[in-house]
Amino acid sequence: MSIRSAEELEGLRRAGRAVAVTLREVRRCVRPGITTGDLDQVAERTIARLGGRPAPRLLYGFPGAICVSVGDEAVHGIGRAIHEEPSVPSVFVPALRERLTEGLVITVEPVITAGRDGLRRVGRWTEATADRSLAAHVEHTIAITRGRPLVLTAG
């Protein structure tokens, strides 16, 4: 998406702060024995308390309020919709020549694996590492500005 006004940028900042607070709350609750469903409920309550609504469920019918990765599996913003154009791949594509312009908002969401490259689809919402090595999926929403980029979800 692209920012069209100062009000939109402020709205994205508010949403980004809410994401950061939600992630902190979920992180605080992670411990042995907790389920991803428990963490999803923590996120759902936090999102609601902050006046938000879970985008994955609203836009795509995703079963949870958040996407949680476990072991070798990872599932795939903030904006008018999730995954709007332009698509910015999380791998190097030599032929890609699209420039990032002021006002553009992108999400950087690499999957970091302990093993070799390669993911395989495991159902509608999930990808797993090809060699079953452990993986982490990290995500931040970034606004491109004339000066420094703004990491909206850093809190």
C-alpha positions in Angstrom: 0.0 0.0 0.0 1.0 3.6 -0.2 0.4 6.3 2.4 -1.8 9.0 1.0 -1.9 11.4 3.9 -0.4 12.2 7.3 -3.6 10.8 8.9 -3.0 7.5 7.2 0.6 7.4 8.4 -0.6 8.1 12.0 -3.2 5.3 11.6 -0.5 2.9 10.5 1.7 4.0 13.5 -1.2 3.3 15.9 -1.8 -0.1 14.3 1.9 -0.8 14.4 2.1 0.0 18.1 -0.9 -2.3 18.7 0.9 -5.1 16.9 4.0 -4.5 19.0 2.0 -4.6 22.2 0.2 -7.8 21.1 3.5 -9.5 20.3 5.0 -8.5 23.7 1.9 -9.9 25.5 2.1 -13.2 23.5 5.9 -13.4 24.1 5.4 -12.8 27.8 3.0 -15.9 28.0 5.2 -18.3 26.1 6.4 -21.2 28.3 6.6 -25.0 28.2 3.1 -26.6 28.0 1.2 -23.6 26.6 -0.6 -24.3 23.4 -0.8 -22.1 20.2 -4.5 -21.9 20.9 -3.7 -20.3 24.3 -1.4 -17.8 22.7 -4.0 -17.0 20.1 -6.5 -16.2 22.9 -4.0 -13.9 24.6 -3.5 -12.1 21.2 -7.3 -12.0 20.6 -7.9 -10.4 24.0 -5.0 -7.9 23.5 -6.1 -6.9 20.0 -9.7 -6.3 21.2 -8.5 -4.3 24.3 -6.6 -2.1 21.9 -9.6 -1.5 19.7 -8.4 -3.7 16.8 -9.6 -6.7 14.9 -7.6 -9.7 13.7 -6.8 -9.1 10.0 -6.0 -12.8 9.0 -9.5 -13.8 10.2 -11.4 -10.9 8.7 -9.7 -10.9 5.3 -9.0 -14.6 4.7 -11.1 -16.6 7.1 -8.0 -17.7 8.9 -9.0 -19.8 12.0 -7.0 -17.8 14.4 -6.4 -14.2 15.4 -2.6 -14.6 14.8 -0.4 -16.9 12.8 1.8 -19.0 15.1 4.9 -21.0 13.9 5.8 -24.2 15.6 9.0 -26.2 15.0 9.7 -26.6 11.2 6.4 -24.9 10.2 5.7 -21.3 9.3 2.5 -19.6 8.3 2.0 -16.4 6.3 0.3 -6.7 7.8 -1.1 -3.9 8.4 -2.9 -2.0 5.7 -6.1 -1.9 3.8 -5.6 -5.6 3.0 -2.9 -8.2 3.6 -0.3 -8.7 0.9 -1.2 -5.8 -1.4 0.9 -4.8 -4.4 3.7 -4.3 -5.0 4.9 -7.7 -3.9 8.4 -7.5 -2.4 9.9 -11.0 -2.3 11.9 -12.1 0.8 14.6 -13.7 -1.4 17.0 -12.0 -3.9 15.5 -11.8 -7.4 18.1 -10.3 -9.8 15.6 -9.4 -12.4 13.4 -7.4 -10.0 13.8 -3.6 -10.8 10.9 -2.1 -8.8 12.1 0.9 -6.7 10.7 1.6 -3.3 9.1 5.0 -3.3 8.3 7.5 -0.6 5.0 6.6 1.1 5.2 2.9 0.2 4.4 0.5 3.1 6.0 -2.9 2.8 6.1 -6.0 5.1 9.4 -7.8 5.4 8.7 -11.4 6.5 11.7 -13.8 6.1 11.6 -17.4 7.2 14.9 -18.2 8.9 15.8 -21.9 9.0 18.5 -23.9 10.8 18.9 -26.2 7.8 19.1 -25.8 4.1 17.0 -23.6 1.8 13.6 -24.8 0.8 10.0 -24.7 2.0 7.1 -27.0 1.1 3.4 -26.3 1.4 1.6 -28.3 4.1 -2.0 -27.3 3.8 -3.7 -24.0 3.1 -2.0 -21.9 5.8 1.3 -23.6 6.4 4.7 -24.1 4.9 7.4 -26.4 6.4 11.1 -26.6 5.9 12.0 -29.2 3.2 14.6 -30.8 5.5 12.4 -30.5 8.7 14.9 -28.2 10.4 13.7 -25.7 12.9 12.5 -22.4 11.5 11.4 -18.9 12.7 9.1 -16.5 10.8 9.7 -12.9 11.7 7.7 -9.9 10.3 7.8 -6.1 10.4 5.8 -3.5 8.6 8.0 -0.6 7.3 7.0 2.8 5.8 9.4 4.2 3.3 10.0 7.9 4.0 12.2 10.6 2.5 14.5 10.2 5.6 14.9 7.0 7.5 12.4 4.2 7.0 9.8 3.8 9.8 9.6 0.3 11.3 5.9 0.6 12.3 5.6 -2.7 14.2 8.8 -2.2 16.4 6.8 -0.6 19.2 
